[in-house]
Structures are given as C-alpha cells and as structure tokens.
Amino acid sequence: MKITSDEKKNEKNVFFYRSLIAQKKYTTVISEINDSSSNSLKAVKLLALYQQSSGSNREKVIADIKQLAVGVYDPYVSLMASLIYFNEQNFDDALRSINNSSDLERFFLFFFSFFLFSFNPKKKKKLTETINSKFITKKKNSLVKHYKFKSF
C-alpha cells in the first residue's frame, strides 16, 4: 500500500507513534518527532513526554499542549490534549477539548470523561486503570501488529 497524500501520511504516523507510546517506547517517539513535524505529531510527542515524565515536567507538558491547542483545530491535537487532561483527572478540560468531535475514538473519550466527571471518586481511579489497561492498550497494540505487515 503506497500512501501519497500528506494528510494520510500524517495520520499513519500519528497511529504508529501512538502505538509505540502504548508499548512504553517513549524515547523512540521523542527522538523521532522533531520541531518541523506537524502539530499532530508534536502533540503525540507531548503525550510521550507526559507519560515519561513526572512532577514539574508534567506541568510543562500540560502548558505546552495548551499552547499548541490554542487557535488551531486539529483533531489529533485535541485528542492528545484530552488524553493528557484525562490522565490528570482534569475531566472538565478533557471534555472542553473534544466536545465537537465526530469520530469514534474522541466520542468514546468524551463519553467516558463525562461519565467519570460525575462518578464516585473512589471508583474513578480503579475504573480508569481498568479501562486504560484493557481497552486503549489492546487497541494500540493491534494497530502495531496491523502496520508491521503493511509496506508504506
């Protein structure tokens, strides 16, 4: 399969790097995405930085994703921002960043964030961990397997 459209190449790269994040290969993602990459890929890099870092470094990543998302509507930027906010348990900002989404993945995250926004705090953490480990990781791992057998 030969991809000719820049938009499709970008979409392929977003899915590929997100699957690497699901495999916890953060340094690969961080080193391969540079400043001249698209906003979508920069947002994916910020997600990898967020997952790899802790404390004050995470605060910098959150500030960077907010700045990247301002004034630009890119569905992948809004999704990466929502995933970061979701992991921070900032469901209000997660909902705000994806409220006009039309595809299934962002709709699911919107619904799940809305559901957790009004859910019992003790059950939020357990439910979030269960969903993250079972649903998101399996989906991303299946994408890696899918792309391993395709030639781009």
C-alpha positions, 0 to 999 in steps of 0.5 A, spaced: 500 500 500 503 506 497 500 512 501 501 519 497 497 524 500 500 528 506 494 528 510 494 520 510 501 520 511 500 524 517 495 520 520 499 513 519 504 516 523 500 519 528 497 511 529 504 508 529 507 513 534 501 512 538 502 505 538 509 505 540 507 510 546 502 504 548 508 499 548 512 504 553 517 506 547 517 513 549 524 515 547 523 512 540 517 517 539 521 523 542 527 522 538 523 521 532 518 527 532 522 533 531 520 541 531 518 541 523 513 535 524 506 537 524 502 539 530 499 532 530 505 529 531 508 534 536 502 533 540 503 525 540 510 527 542 507 531 548 503 525 550 510 521 550 513 526 554 507 526 559 507 519 560 515 519 561 515 524 565 513 526 572 512 532 577 514 539 574 515 536 567 508 534 567 506 541 568 510 543 562 507 538 558 500 540 560 502 548 558 505 546 552 499 542 549 495 548 551 499 552 547 499 548 541 491 547 542 490 554 542 487 557 535 488 551 531 483 545 530 486 539 529 483 533 531 489 529 533 491 535 537 485 535 541 485 528 542 492 528 545 490 534 549 484 530 552 488 524 553 493 528 557 487 532 561 484 525 562 490 522 565 490 528 570 483 527 572 482 534 569 475 531 566 472 538 565 478 540 560 478 533 557 471 534 555 472 542 553 477 539 548 473 534 544 466 536 545 465 537 537 468 531 535 465 526 530 469 520 530 469 514 534 475 514 538 474 522 541 466 520 542 468 514 546 473 519 550 468 524 551 463 519 553 467 516 558 470 523 561 463 525 562 461 519 565 467 519 570 466 527 571 460 525 575 462 518 578 464 516 585 471 518 586 473 512 589 471 508 583 474 513 578 481 511 579 480 503 579 475 504 573 480 508 569 486 503 570 481 498 568 479 501 562 486 504 560 489 497 561 484 493 557 481 497 552 486 503 549 492 498 550 489 492 546 487 497 541 494 500 540 497 494 540 493 491 534 494 497 530 502 495 531 501 488 529 496 491 523 502 496 520 508 491 521 505 487 515 503 493 511 509 496 506 508 504 506 
